Amino acid sequence: MANTREVALFRIVYFSFLSRQNHTPLLQEEFHRAIILHVQAVESPDISSFIPDLDAIHTQIKEHWARVYGDISTTASLLWDINLYEQFLQSKLLEDYANEPFEVIGRTLRLAECTAKQDTRRFVEPMGDNTSSDKEYQDHVVFPLEESILDRGHIKNKLRAVAARQGRPGSDIQPLIDACDWAKLAAVLTNDRDIILKLTQRSACPAEILKKILAGINRVQNKYFASLSSPSTFTLAPARH
């Protein structure tokens, strides 16, 4: 019992030190959960009941650490991609809500095209027929978006739209308004708000840019919705009924 408590206390200390580093958001979140669980175990009169969970989360973090920090190239590429998506999202939201045209080029456009190709491959190629395109998609789209703890499906939709426009400037919001697709507009507004708030909390978006984007989101929301609390819970403005 004493040994288990000592191990838990030791882990709290080194998890705390490691959590101060600039890890990916997902790994940072795992450190936070691990610290909370170990503190609960130490404070419990029956620490033995926590042992399976303590060991499981410790193993999970070690495996996650190995994926993120397996070698210098993997880590550098991952952090580059995370930063790339953060910059892409900031610029895309400024385009959609502050009327600042955004042409997507270079690596971001390539990854947008890579994402769009995955949709095509699911329908035209046999399952399990892996290609270099699959690896690029997993390594440079799926992996960094998972580590970012942002809405992967929502961001992939933005990348698909970019690929369809071949990187040219264009709004993701106006087509939904033109089509009177209020349910999808509600989802996009909600998810975009969540993304920009998370990026700001991580210091990945300056406060003045947050202010511009939120003002644009609020402007669209107030024009088309009387209330909007979630993608599935909203009331249209009277003129939209």
C-alpha positions as CSV (number, residue, x, y, z in Angstrom):
1,M,0.0,0.0,0.0
2,A,2.7,2.4,1.0
3,N,4.7,1.6,-2.1
4,T,1.7,2.2,-4.3
5,R,1.1,5.6,-2.7
6,E,4.8,6.5,-3.1
7,V,4.6,5.6,-6.8
8,A,1.5,7.7,-7.2
9,L,3.1,10.7,-5.5
10,F,6.2,10.3,-7.7
11,R,4.0,10.2,-10.9
12,I,2.2,13.4,-9.8
13,V,5.5,15.2,-9.5
14,Y,6.9,14.1,-12.9
15,F,3.5,14.4,-14.7
16,S,3.4,18.0,-13.3
17,F,6.9,18.8,-14.6
18,L,6.1,17.3,-18.0
19,S,2.8,19.1,-18.3
20,R,4.6,22.5,-18.1
21,Q,6.2,21.8,-21.5
22,N,4.6,22.9,-24.8
23,H,3.0,19.6,-25.8
24,T,0.2,18.9,-28.2
25,P,-3.2,19.8,-26.8
26,L,-4.3,16.2,-26.6
27,L,-1.1,15.1,-24.8
28,Q,-1.5,18.0,-22.4
29,E,-5.1,17.0,-21.7
30,E,-3.9,13.4,-20.9
31,F,-1.3,14.8,-18.4
32,H,-4.1,16.8,-16.7
33,R,-6.4,13.8,-16.4
34,A,-3.5,11.6,-15.1
35,I,-2.6,14.2,-12.4
36,I,-6.2,14.4,-11.2
37,L,-6.6,10.6,-11.1
38,H,-3.4,10.2,-9.2
39,V,-4.3,12.9,-6.7
40,Q,-7.7,11.2,-6.1
41,A,-5.8,7.9,-5.5
42,V,-3.4,9.4,-3.0
43,E,-6.2,11.0,-1.1
44,S,-8.3,7.8,-1.1
45,P,-8.3,5.5,2.0
46,D,-8.4,2.6,-0.5
47,I,-5.7,3.4,-3.0
48,S,-5.5,-0.2,-4.1
49,S,-8.8,0.1,-5.9
50,F,-7.2,2.8,-8.2
51,I,-4.2,0.6,-9.2
52,P,-5.7,-0.7,-12.5
53,D,-6.7,2.8,-13.7
54,L,-3.4,4.3,-12.6
55,D,-1.4,1.8,-14.5
56,A,-3.6,2.0,-17.5
57,I,-3.4,5.8,-17.8
58,H,0.4,5.6,-17.2
59,T,0.8,3.1,-20.1
60,Q,-1.5,5.3,-22.3
61,I,0.6,8.4,-21.7
62,K,3.9,6.4,-22.4
63,E,2.4,5.1,-25.7
64,H,1.1,8.6,-26.6
65,W,4.5,10.1,-25.8
66,A,6.2,7.6,-28.1
67,R,3.8,8.5,-31.0
68,V,4.4,12.2,-30.6
69,Y,8.1,12.1,-29.8
70,G,9.2,9.0,-31.6
71,D,11.9,10.8,-33.5
72,I,12.8,14.4,-34.3
73,S,11.3,14.3,-37.8
74,T,7.9,13.0,-36.6
75,T,7.7,15.6,-33.9
76,A,8.8,18.5,-36.1
77,S,6.3,17.5,-38.8
78,L,3.5,17.1,-36.3
79,L,4.1,20.5,-34.7
80,W,4.4,22.1,-38.1
81,D,1.1,20.7,-39.2
82,I,-0.7,21.7,-36.0
83,N,0.6,25.3,-36.5
84,L,-0.4,25.1,-40.2
85,Y,-4.0,24.2,-39.3
86,E,-4.2,26.9,-36.7
87,Q,-3.1,29.5,-39.2
88,F,-5.4,28.1,-41.8
89,L,-8.4,28.2,-39.5
90,Q,-7.6,31.7,-38.4
91,S,-7.4,33.0,-41.9
92,K,-10.4,31.0,-43.1
93,L,-12.6,32.4,-40.3
94,L,-11.4,35.9,-41.1
95,E,-12.5,35.3,-44.7
96,D,-15.9,34.0,-43.7
97,Y,-16.7,36.5,-41.0
98,A,-14.6,39.6,-41.7
99,N,-14.6,39.6,-45.5
100,E,-10.8,39.2,-45.8
101,P,-10.1,37.1,-48.9
102,F,-7.9,34.1,-48.3
103,E,-6.1,32.2,-51.1
104,V,-4.9,28.8,-49.9
105,I,-1.6,27.7,-51.5
106,G,1.4,25.4,-50.9
107,R,1.3,22.7,-48.2
108,T,-2.1,23.7,-46.9
109,L,-3.7,23.3,-50.4
110,R,-1.9,20.0,-50.9
111,L,-3.4,18.6,-47.6
112,A,-6.8,19.9,-48.6
113,E,-6.5,18.0,-51.9
114,C,-5.3,15.0,-50.0
115,T,-8.3,15.1,-47.8
116,A,-10.7,15.4,-50.8
117,K,-9.0,12.5,-52.5
118,Q,-9.8,10.2,-49.6
119,D,-13.5,10.7,-50.3
120,T,-13.0,9.6,-53.9
121,R,-10.8,6.6,-53.0
122,R,-13.4,5.2,-50.6
123,F,-15.8,4.7,-53.5
124,V,-13.5,3.7,-56.4
125,E,-10.7,1.6,-54.8
126,P,-10.7,-1.7,-52.9
127,M,-10.6,-1.5,-49.1
128,G,-7.1,-2.1,-47.7
129,D,-5.4,-0.9,-50.8
130,N,-3.0,1.5,-49.0
131,T,-1.0,4.1,-50.9
132,S,1.4,6.9,-50.2
133,S,-1.7,9.2,-50.3
134,D,-3.2,7.2,-47.4
135,K,0.0,7.7,-45.4
136,E,0.1,11.4,-46.1
137,Y,-3.5,11.7,-45.0
138,Q,-3.0,9.8,-41.8
139,D,0.3,11.5,-40.9
140,H,-0.5,15.0,-41.9
141,V,-4.3,15.4,-41.6
142,V,-5.7,12.8,-39.2
143,F,-2.8,12.8,-36.7
144,P,-2.3,16.5,-36.2
145,L,-6.1,17.2,-36.1
146,E,-6.5,14.5,-33.4
147,E,-3.6,16.0,-31.4
148,S,-5.2,19.5,-31.8
149,I,-8.5,18.4,-30.1
150,L,-10.5,20.4,-32.6
151,D,-13.5,19.1,-34.5
152,R,-11.8,17.0,-37.1
153,G,-14.9,16.5,-39.2
154,H,-15.7,20.2,-39.3
155,I,-12.1,21.1,-40.3
156,K,-12.0,18.4,-43.0
157,N,-15.2,19.9,-44.5
158,K,-13.3,23.2,-44.7
159,L,-10.4,21.5,-46.4
160,R,-12.7,19.8,-48.9
161,A,-14.3,23.1,-49.7
162,V,-10.9,24.6,-50.3
163,A,-9.9,21.7,-52.6
164,A,-13.1,22.1,-54.6
165,R,-12.3,25.8,-55.2
166,Q,-8.7,24.9,-56.0
167,G,-7.5,27.2,-53.2
168,R,-9.3,30.3,-54.6
169,P,-10.9,32.6,-52.1
170,G,-14.5,31.8,-51.3
171,S,-17.0,31.9,-48.4
172,D,-18.2,28.7,-46.7
173,I,-21.1,30.6,-45.1
174,Q,-22.8,32.3,-48.1
175,P,-23.7,29.0,-49.9
176,L,-25.5,27.8,-46.8
177,I,-27.5,31.0,-46.6
178,D,-28.3,30.9,-50.3
179,A,-29.5,27.3,-49.9
180,C,-31.5,28.2,-46.8
181,D,-29.7,25.3,-45.1
182,W,-30.3,26.6,-41.6
183,A,-29.4,23.4,-39.8
184,K,-26.0,23.3,-41.4
185,L,-25.5,27.0,-40.9
186,A,-26.3,26.6,-37.2
187,A,-23.7,23.8,-36.9
188,V,-21.1,25.8,-38.7
189,L,-21.6,28.9,-36.6
190,T,-21.5,26.8,-33.4
191,N,-18.3,24.9,-34.4
192,D,-16.5,28.0,-35.8
193,R,-17.2,29.8,-32.5
194,D,-15.8,26.8,-30.5
195,I,-12.7,26.7,-32.7
196,I,-11.7,30.3,-32.4
197,L,-12.3,30.3,-28.7
198,K,-10.1,27.3,-28.3
199,L,-7.3,28.8,-30.5
200,T,-7.4,31.9,-28.4
201,Q,-7.2,30.0,-25.1
202,R,-4.1,28.3,-26.5
203,S,-2.6,31.7,-27.5
204,A,-2.8,30.6,-31.1
205,C,-5.0,33.5,-32.1
206,P,-4.5,37.2,-31.0
207,A,-7.3,38.8,-29.1
208,E,-8.0,41.4,-31.8
209,I,-8.5,38.7,-34.4
210,L,-10.8,36.8,-32.0
211,K,-12.8,40.0,-31.6
212,K,-13.2,40.5,-35.4
213,I,-14.3,36.8,-35.9
214,L,-16.7,36.7,-33.0
215,A,-18.3,39.9,-34.2
216,G,-18.8,38.4,-37.6
217,I,-20.2,35.2,-36.2
218,N,-22.6,37.2,-34.0
219,R,-23.7,39.3,-36.9
220,V,-24.6,36.3,-39.0
221,Q,-26.2,34.5,-36.0
222,N,-28.3,37.5,-35.0
223,K,-29.5,38.0,-38.6
224,Y,-30.7,34.5,-39.2
225,F,-31.5,33.1,-35.8
226,A,-33.6,34.2,-32.9
227,S,-31.7,31.8,-30.7
228,L,-28.9,29.3,-31.2
229,S,-27.6,27.2,-28.3
230,S,-26.3,24.2,-30.2
231,P,-26.2,22.8,-33.8
232,S,-29.5,21.0,-33.1
233,T,-31.2,23.6,-30.8
234,F,-32.0,26.8,-32.5
235,T,-34.9,29.1,-33.5
236,L,-35.0,31.0,-36.8
237,A,-35.4,34.7,-36.9
238,P,-39.0,35.6,-37.8
239,A,-38.2,36.7,-41.3
240,R,-36.6,33.2,-42.0
241,H,-39.7,31.1,-41.3
